[in-house]
Each structure stands twice: as C-alpha cells, then as structure tokens.
Amino acid sequence: MSYNFEEDHIEPNGEVDSDEIDLEDIKGQFVTYLDGKIAPLFAADALSIILGTEPPVFFQPNQVADLVDAWAQTRFILESKPVYEFYLKSVEMVVTADRTKVLTGFKPSDFYPPFFEALVEKCPESERERFREKLKQLTEILYKEWSYDFRRGH
C-alpha cells in the first residue's frame, strides 16, 4: 500500500478508505485523551490511528513517544511535576484504551517494547532511572490487578 503525504495529511491509496486523514486533528484528539478530557470511546478512531500496529500503520511507537514527550513537556511546564510521571500516565491511558476494547489494529507486543524504549531515551537523564523503576512497578501492578499482558500478541 502506498500513501500520499502532503503537509499534515495522509491519504491512503488503495485498500483503505480513501477519506483524507487530518493528522493534526488526530494528534489533537490523542492529546485531549491524554489530558483525560475525553473517554476512550469518543477518541476511538484517533487512538486506533495513533496506536495501531497493524496495516495501515500511520505512526510507529517511537513517533507516539514523540507525541507523548511533547505532551509531557507541556504538562511539566504547567504542573511542575517530573516528566516521567506524565510518561507513566500515558502508559496508563494506552492500557485503558486497550482494556476498553476501543482500539482496532493494536497489538501490545508490537507496540510497548519500542514505545517504552523510546520513552526511556527521551526521559530527562536526571529522571531516567526513577522512570525505569516506576515503569517496571506499573507494568507489574497492571498485570497483577488487571491481568493486563503487555506481551499479548506473541
């Protein structure tokens, strides 16, 4: 499948609905979701486009990490909390979207490892070790309390 890329729009050629996708709108919906201002159901299409790991793939996990990092940096300025706390919140929000079964084309085993790796790389060096510890704790808690499997799909 091929795509026409023009500014902030992607138009798939061929097998996928040929309606134009406004990436800025999709990103905006994702950030609004991360901010907790809309429920996963109301952002389902945008979340599936952002987080989808099955063709057509519009964003790679490292690109999602870029979006999360930009959001976290903004939240850091507004709330003066460590950046890694917003990274952890984003993980919780992705898990919530997956658990509510609103995502299409999302395979955790393809998404989380590169997403986590990219977040660790982007994390401010002074917070990096703490983030790694907290991320490990979070994944263990989500597995234990919600039976959430980050490796599902292997």
PyMOL commands that set and color helices and strands:
alter all, ss='L'
color gray80, all
select helices_A, chain A and resi 23-34+40-51+61-79+83-99+108-122+125-146
alter helices_A, ss='H'
color red, helices_A
select strands_A, chain A and resi 2-6+9-13+21-22
alter strands_A, ss='S'
color yellow, strands_A
deselect
rebuild
show_as cartoon
